[in-house]
Structures are given as C-alpha cells and as structure tokens.
C-alpha cells in the first residue's frame, strides 16, 4: 500500500485539513479581538505557537488511533472505503490552501506589520487643554513624572524633560524634532482637568513615517491612583509598540502608586518645579509645598525626599536661615523616605547627599552608584556623584560623569552649571568659565549661576572679573551694592599686592553671604583666621557644602594648607591624607 493511501486510510489527511482550517479560523478571531481588548502584541504569536505545537500531535494521534463503534482504539488494519478517496483528495487540496492561508495570516500579517523601530522616544510637553495657569503645574508634573517612569525602563532610551521644553511652542514637524533628538518615536498629548475628572490623550508617532503607531484617550476620575495608572498604561503601551520586554522589576516600578492623594500629588508637582529653580525664594516656597505634601499624606516617600532636599539646600542660599531647624527637618525627611521606599532612585540620591553632609564619602559614593544601577540616566544622581568624585580629587571620572549628565539633559541649566564646577575643580578654567557663562546667559533668572561665576573666577585667578561678578550677584539678590564693591576691591588688592582684607560681620550681613561662599570669599581676601572659622562653623552645621567639601582641591585655600587647624579640619571631614 502506498504512503498516500495509508494516510487516506488512517484519515491523517482529513484530520490535517480540519486542523488547519480551524487553526486559520482561530487566528483570524485572535487578530480581531486582540486590539479590541488591548491584548499585548505577543498574544497572536502565542496562539500561533500553541496551534503549531498541536498540529504534529494531532497528526500522530490520527495515524496511531482510529475511532470505532467501541471507542478510540489503536489502528490495527485497513478500514478504507471507496468514497473516502474522493474526500481525501479534496482534503489534500484543502491542506495546501489552508497552509497558504495560515502562512499569510501569521507571517504576512502578525510579525511584519511594520519594521522594528529603535527603542527610543521623546515626549513632547503636554498641552494644557484647560488653557489656564492654574492647571499648568499639574500638566507639567504629569509630563515630568511620565518621563521619570519611562527612564526607569532599562531598554528604552528617552530624552530629558528640560531638553523637550524648547519644543513647547515649536512649529517644527515631528520628523524634524525626531532627527534633532535622534529618536525613532515621538509621544505627544494633552491634559484636561475638569472638576473630579481628568482626560489625558496621547499619540505615539513613528517619526520616520510621520504616522501614528498608537493613540489612546484616557477618561478617568481624578484620583492619584488613576493618574499613576494612566502613566503606567502609557509606558507599557510604548514598550509594546517598540517590542520591549518588560522585566518583573520594570512592571513593579511602573505599577507603583506613591500616593493616594491627588492634593498631595498637586503640591508635590509644584514643590518639585520650585526646587529645580534654585533660588532662595523658590527653595523657601518649595519647602512649604513639601511640608503640605507630607501633612496631607505622611506615607508619600517622594514628598519626604523632596522636603529633605529643600532643607538641605536652604542654608547654602541664606546666611540667616535657622540651621538647627533645617537640619532637623532634613534628617526627618531622609529617615522617613527611607522607611517608606528605600529603593526609589530619588530617595537613594537624597540619602547619599545626606550621608555626604556627614562626611561619609565611601557610603555616599556607594549609594549613588547603586542608584545609577537602577536608573543610569538619572541626572540628579550623576550630578552629585560627579561632585563626590571631584571633591576627592578623582577629576577624570568626575568630568566624565558630569559630561554624561549634560549629554542626557543638554538643556538643563543645573547640569551645565554642574559641569562648569567640575571643570574648574579639575583646573580646566577656560572651558569651565565658558560653561558657567553660557549657563548664566541661558537662564539669567537663576541667580545661583552668577554666584558660581564669581567663585570660579576667583579660583581661576581672575580677581577683577570676580569682583565685577560679585557686585552684580549681590545687587541682583537684594544685597548692598557699595558693600559688594568694597569686598571686590579686597579681592584685587590681595591678589595683586598681598593686602589682607577685613570682611567684618557688617559687610557679611550687607552682602548676604551664606555658608556656601563665605569661607571662599574670606580666603580670597587673605583672612586666614576668618576662613578657618567659617569652615569650622559650616562643617559643624553641615552646611556650606562646596566651601567645606572643596577643601582638598580648592587652590584658594593654599595659603592655609599647612595651618594645623586646617589640617585637623581636613581629617575631621574625611579629606585628610
């Protein structure tokens, strides 16, 4: 008996034709319901794989067994009928046709819907569909928080928020923006808030084709849980479209709900934006908002982390703030944030910064590096890690880390100012001053950058330039101009003629010198006793970070480097030999 006849007799051909037809039908059903039910892209592939796995099993079962009046039994002989041949020939044709249909359904439709895109996305600033200023911080917060979520997906390359802000009112096309940012996709969207409801609409665009890949409108009740859920769903949809496999850790982070309070979330968004402005007034306002956050929701880890950040920064910008209060609140913020969620990169960065203020150099560096392992593109962590390395004299790696932070966020004034600091630390004065000047020009409202500029000029040996920048800084920040000019004249007199200046308490108060720069100013006029006292006081109060932390590498302190008091202080803060 021929093989074909034996296949006919055992009804293998008939079983194969029925199996293929049913499989084709099931694949059509799967392809239809998958988008309706928002099923993941691998759903159709799973259906195909299961059907393909079952096909040889069905054929083997048909070959080995036969159905009889007494049930299914092992095939032991010929039971072919004359009429069966016509059916089997027809079945053979169906097998061929079914195979073609199955191949087209899977190969031609499922995997090849579009070419594989680079796993990169830029999120344009969301449109405030309310068209009012009151809703603007909420919209900006949603945009920033979504970017934070996306940045935690290790396989996805994103563009920082500050780099995207320049496209807020741009008339450039999507392909033009994508080409400038070197990304494959662009996400655009809008946020509308009405009473107890929120609507967020988003569209993911294939930049090269300038065609939508995916679009969705989320209409939800306005709750914090829904806001985070929408962000998680958007992140997962983007990952699906770019065929990124999310790990269990990725999914856990995306599904986290940091707070259940929409009021706490509102205040957090505003506080975070104020914190990034880095002025005395903005930091004081940020602290108030974070105080409101943790009062509304005492279990919001990011709120406590933000509160600690604000209070650790405040003494750097003021010589009159209550340092015992700021230290107490900073400590409470750090400890509570760690208690609530010690794995968050933002919380780890705050913890490391706090450790650094207590001169635990090894501990701070370890925590920063651990945070980068979770979020390698977190510019805040890169920022403080570069300082930690630089202050210890590890200039080459510090410059590399600082450049990396600016590369990730090229429009961030903070990251550019940070790079300027690190370059000056490394003695690369010309490039450092260029970066500091550019930082000042790009964001003139950030007065802290002008303070940085005069300190850089002092270290670079440019006392006249430093004097002019110092007068401008003091005047802009509300200090006394004539007092600033007197101090500036002392810069020049000491540098050129070795005349030691006397910056007494009156001038300190009139120029509003804070612990961040007091010791460096006193060093610039040759006041050895005043410089050491200012450093000792700042170290005791855990403030004046850049004045104290730069003791090992700052050339401004060279004139007291052999003073036993200075040597003892270096040992005290962990920077001694």
N, C-alpha and C positions, 0 to 999 in steps of 0.2 A: 504494500500500500504506500502511495506517495505521501510525502510530508504534508502537502496541501490537503489531501483527502483526510489524513489523520487529524489535521487541525479542524477540518469541517466536522468530522465525526465527533470530536470531543467538544465541539461548539466554542472553541477558542476564538475564532474569528467573530462569531456572533457576540460573545462577551466583550471583546475588544471594541467592536463598533458601538455597542451600547455604552460602554465605559467612557469612550472618547466623546460621544455626543453629550452625555450627562456632564462630563468634565467641562466641556466647552460652555454648556449652559450655565454651570455654576460660576465659571469665570466671568461670564457676562453679568450675572447677578452681582458678583463681588465688585466688579468695576462700576456698577451703577450705584450701589448703596454706600461704597466707601466715602465718596465726597459728601453725600447727604448726611452721613453720621459722623463726619470729620475723623474717620479712621486713619491711622498712620499709613505712610506710603508702603511699609513692608507688609501690609495686610494682604494685598493681592498676591504678592510674592509667596507669602506663607500658604495661601490657598493653593496656588500652583504647585508648590513643593509637596504639599500633602497629597494632592491628586497624582502627581508624578510618581511619588513613592508608592501609592496604592495600585498603580497600573500593572507593574510586573507581578504584584501579589495576586491581583485578580486573574491574570493570565495563567499563572501557576495553579491557582485553585481550579480554574476551568479545565486545565489539562489533566490534573490528578483525580478530580472528583466528577461524579455525574449525579444528576437528580433522577431518582427512581420513585415508583409508587410507594416504596418503603422508606423514602427519605434520601438524604445525600449519602452516597457511598463511593468508595474508591472505584475508579473506572477499571473494568477487567476485560472488556471486549468491544466489538463493533456494534453500534446501535444506529448507524446512519440510515436515513430514509431518502428516497428519491427526491421528494420535494425539498429536502433540506439543502440540496446542492444549489438550487436557484437562489434560495435565501442567502446562502453563504457567499455566492459570487456577488450578490448585491451588497452584502455586508462588507466584503473586501473593498468595494468602491467607497462605501461609507467611511471605512477606516482611513483610506487615503485622503478623502475630503476632510474628515474630522481632524486628521493630523495637520493638514494645511491650516484649517481654521484655528486649531489650538496654537500652532506656531505663530500665526498672525496675532492672535489675541494676547499672547504673553510677550513674545519678542518684539512684535511690531507696535504694541500699544503701551505696555506697562513700563519697561525699563527705559525705552527710547523716546519718552515724551519730550525730553529736551536734553541737551548736553550737560554734563556735570559742571557746575559752577564752582569757582573758587569760594572757599568758606570765609567770606568777608562781607561785612555790612557796615554801612554808615547810616545813622539815624538822624534825619533832618530835625531841627527844632519843631516841636509840635505846635500847631496853630491853636491859638486861644480862640475858640469858636464863640465864647461869650463876649469877646471884644471889650473887656473891661479890665482895669488894672488889678482889681480885687482878686480875680481868678488867675492872674499871671504867675504868682509864686507856685500855685498848685500845678499848673501846666508845666512849668519849668522843673518842678520836683518830679513829676511823672516821667518826664524825658530823662532827667538825670538818673533816676532810680532804675529805669529800664536799661540804660546803658551800663549801670553797675551790674545788673543781672546778667546781661549779655557778656560782659567782660569776664564773668566767672565761668563761662563755658570754655574749657581749655582749647578746644579745636576751632574756635571761632575767632577771627580777627575783627576787631571793632575800631572805631575812630572815636576819640575822646569828645566829651561834650563841648569843651571850650573851642575845639577846632571846628565843631559844627556850627557854632553860634554865628560865624561870619556868613553863613548861608541863610540866615533867618529871613532876610528880605531880598535875597539874590534873585535875579532874573535868569540865571544860568540854567541850562537844561540838565536833566538827570544824567545823561551820558557825560556832559562836561564836568559836572561835580564829581561823578564816579572816577573819571580819568584823573582829576586833580588829587583825589584821595586814594587812588589805586585800590578800589574796591569793586567787587562784582555786582553787588546789590545795594539798593537804597531803600530805606524804610521811611515813608512819610505818613503823617497822620495829624489828627486834631482831637482836641478835648473840649467837651461841652459839659458844663455843670449846671444843673437846674434843680434847686430845692434838694430833695432827697434822692436824686437820680444823677447818674453820670453816663455820658456816651463817649466812647473812645473809638474812633475809626482809623484803621491803618491799612496801608498797601505796601507790599514788598515788590520792588521793581527790578527786573533783570536789566541792568544798566546798559549792556551792550546792545540788546534788542529793543530797549526802551519800551518794554512790555510788562504788564503786571504778572507776577507769578502767583500772588495770593492776596486776597483782600478780605477784610472782616470788619464788622461793626459790632461793638460790644455795648449793649444797653443793660445796665445793671443798677441795682440800688446802690446809693453812695455809702459804702462802708469801706473801712480799711481792708478788710479781708477780700472784698471784691476787687479793690484796686490792685492788691498784690496778686490775686488770682488772674486778673487780666494780663498783667505783666508776665506772669509765668506762662500763660497760654500763648502770648505773642512770642516769647523766647522759644518755646517748644515748636511753634509753627515755623519759625525761621529756621531752626535746626532741621526740621523735617524737610523743608524745601531745599536746603543746602546739603541734605543727606548726611547730617552729622549725627553720629550715635551718641546719645547722652548716657553718661555713667549713672550709677545709682547715687553717687555723691552730687553730680550735677542736678539730678531731679530733686534730691532732698533740698539742696540750696534754693532751687527755683520755686519749690512749693512752700518755702518757709513764710510764715506770717509774723513779722516782727512786732506788730501792734494791732490790736483790735479796735483802736480808737481813731476815727477819722480826724478828730480835733487834735489829737497828739501828732498825727501824721502831718496835718497842715502846719502846725507850729514847728515841727522838725524840718520840713522843707524850707521854711523861711529862715530858721536858725542856721541851717547849713549854708544857704546862699549868703547870709551875712558873714558867717565865719570866713568864707573864701575871700571877702573883700579886704581883710587885713588892715583895718584902721582901728584906732582906739574906740571911736563911736560905734563902728559896726560890731566890734567884739563885745562891747558892753551890751548892745542890743541883742546879739546872738546869745549871750549868757542868759538874758531874761527869757528869751524864747525857749531855750533848752530847760530852764527852770520850770517853765509852764508845761513842757513836754513830760517831764518826769513826775510832775504833780498830777497830771491827767492820767498817765499810765506809768506807774512805778516799775513795770516789768518790760519796758521798752529799752533794750540794750543799746541801740544806736543813739537814743536820746541821752543816756548816761555818758556814752562815749563822746558825744558832741559837747556835752556840758563840761567834761574834763578837759577837752581840747581848748574850749573858750577860756576857762580859768587858768590853764597853764600858759596861754598866750598873753593874757591881760597884763601881767607885771612887766612884760617885755615892752609894752607900749605906753606905760604910765609910771611916773615916779611917786604917785600919791595913792594908788590903789591899795586896799587893805590886803597885805600879803598873807597874813595868817588866815584870813577868810578864803582867799583864792586857793591857798594850799590845801586847806581842809576840804573845800568843795571838789577840788581836782582829785584828791585821794578818794573821796566818797564815790565820785563818778567812775573812776577806774575800777575800783573794787566791785561796785555794783554791776558794771558792764561785764566784767569777767565772770561774775557769779551767774549772770543770765545767759550769756552766749560767748564763751571764750574762743570759739573757732572763727568768728567773723574777722576778716582781714582788717576792717576798720577798728574793731576792738583791739586786735593784736597790735596795730600801729600805735594806738593810744597807750596801751600797756608798755610798749617798748620805749616810747617817748618819756613816759613817766619814770621808767627804770633808769633812763639816761640822765634824768634830772637828779637822780640819787647816785650817779656816777657808776652804775653797773654797766660798764662798757661791753663786756662779753655777753651778759644777759640780753642787753638791748639789741646787739647785733644778731644774736641767735634768733630772737623773736621776729625781727624784721625779715630775716631770711626765711623763716618758717611761713610768715605771712605771704611772701613772694611765691613760695611753692604752691600756695592755693590760688593766689591772684597775681601772676607775674607782671601784669601791666598796671598794677595799682600805683599811680604816680605819687600818692601821698607816702606810701611805704618807700618807694625809690628815693623820694626827696630826703626823708630822714635818714635812710641808710647811707646815702652819699655823704651827708654831714657827719654821721658817726664814723665813717671810714676816714674822712678828711681830717677831722679833729685829732685822730690818732696818727696822722702822718701817712696814711695809705692813699696817696694822691692819685696814682694811676687808676686804681679801681674806682675811686670816688668820682673822678672825672667821667669815666666810662658809664657809671650808674647815672650820674646827673644828665649826661647827654642822652642816655636811653629814655629818661623821664621826659625830656623836652621833645624827643623824637616821637614818643607816644602822644604827647599833648603839645604840639608846636605853637598853639595859640594861647597857652597858659602863661599868664604873667608871673605867677608864682614859680613855675618850673624854669622860666627863663632867668628870673632873679636868683633862683637857687643855683643854676649853672654858673652865673656870674660869681656868686660867693665861692663856689668850689674852685673855679679857675683862679680867683685871687688867692685862695688858700694855697694853691699849687704854685704860686709865683708867676702865673701866666697873666700878667697885669693888663696888657694891651687888649687881649681878647676878652678878659673879664670885664674891663671897663666898657668895651663895645656892647657886650650883652647887657650890662647894667643900664647904659644909656638908652639902648633900644627898649628895655623893659620900662624905663621911665617914660619914654616917648609914646609907647603903645598904650599905657594906662596911667595918664598923668594924675588921675584921682587917687591912685594908690600911693599915699604919702610915704609909706614904709620903704618904697623903692628909692625915693630920694635920700632917705636916711642911709640906706645901703650904699648909695653912690658916694656920699662924703666919707663914709668909713673905708670904702675901697680905695678912694683917692689918698687917704691918709696912709694906708698900708703900702700903696704904690709909690710913696714918696712924692706926692704932688700936693703940698700943703696949701698953696694959693687956690688951686681948684677946689680942694676940700673946704677951705674957708668960705668960698662963694656958695658952694652947695649946702653947707651948714646953715648959712644965713637964710637961704631960700627955704630950706626944710623947716627951720624954727618959725619963720614968718607964716608959712602956709598952715602950720599946725597950731597957730594961735599963740605962739610964744613971742617974746620981746625981741624985735629986730636989732636994736642997739646993743643989747646984751650979747646976741649972737655974733655981732661984728667984733666985739671985744674978744670973745673966745677965738674967733677966726684969726684975729691978729696974733694971738698967742701961738696958734699952730705955726704960723710963718716964722715968728720970732724964735721959737725953739728949734725949728728945722734948719733955719739959716744961720742963727747966731748962738744957739745953745742957751737962750734965755728961758729960764723956767717960769712958767706962768702960774697964776693963782686963780683957779676957778673955785671960788668960795661958794658957800651954800646959797648966797643971794643969786649968783649967776646960774647955779644949777636949777633953782626954782624958776627963774625968769625964762630960761631956755627950755624948761620942762624936760630935762634929761632923765631918761628912765634907766633901769638897771641894764637894759640891753646894750647901751652905748656909753654909759657913764665912765666905766673903767678905761675904755679905749680913748675917750676924749681926754681924760686926765693923763693918760700915758702920752698922748700927742702933744701935751704942753710940758712934759718932763717932770710931772709931780709924782715922784716915786711913792711917798707915803700915802698920798691920796689914792693912787692907783691900787696899791696893795689893800688898803682899807676897803675900797669899793669892791674889789674882787672877793675879799673875805666875807663881806656882808652879803653879796649876791650868792656866793656859794652856800652860805648858811641858810638863806631864804629860798634856795633852789630856784633862783631867777637869774636874769642876765645870762641866758644860755650861751649866746655867741661870744660874749665877753669872757666868760669863765671857761667855756669849752675850747676856745681857741688859744688857751694859754701856752700850749706846747708849740704851736706853729705860727703864732702871730708875731711878726717882726717888730711890731710896736712895743712889745714887752722886752725886747732885747736888752734895754738899758737897766732892767732889774732882774735879768735872768739868773744872776749869781747871788742875788739877795737871799739870805737864809729864809726869810719869811715867804718869799715867792717859791723857793724850792720846797718848803714844807707844804705850801698850799697845792703845788703840783701833785705831791704824794697824796694829799688828802682827797683830791678829786680823781685819783686814779690815772694821772697822766705823767707821773714821775718815771725816771729811768728804771 
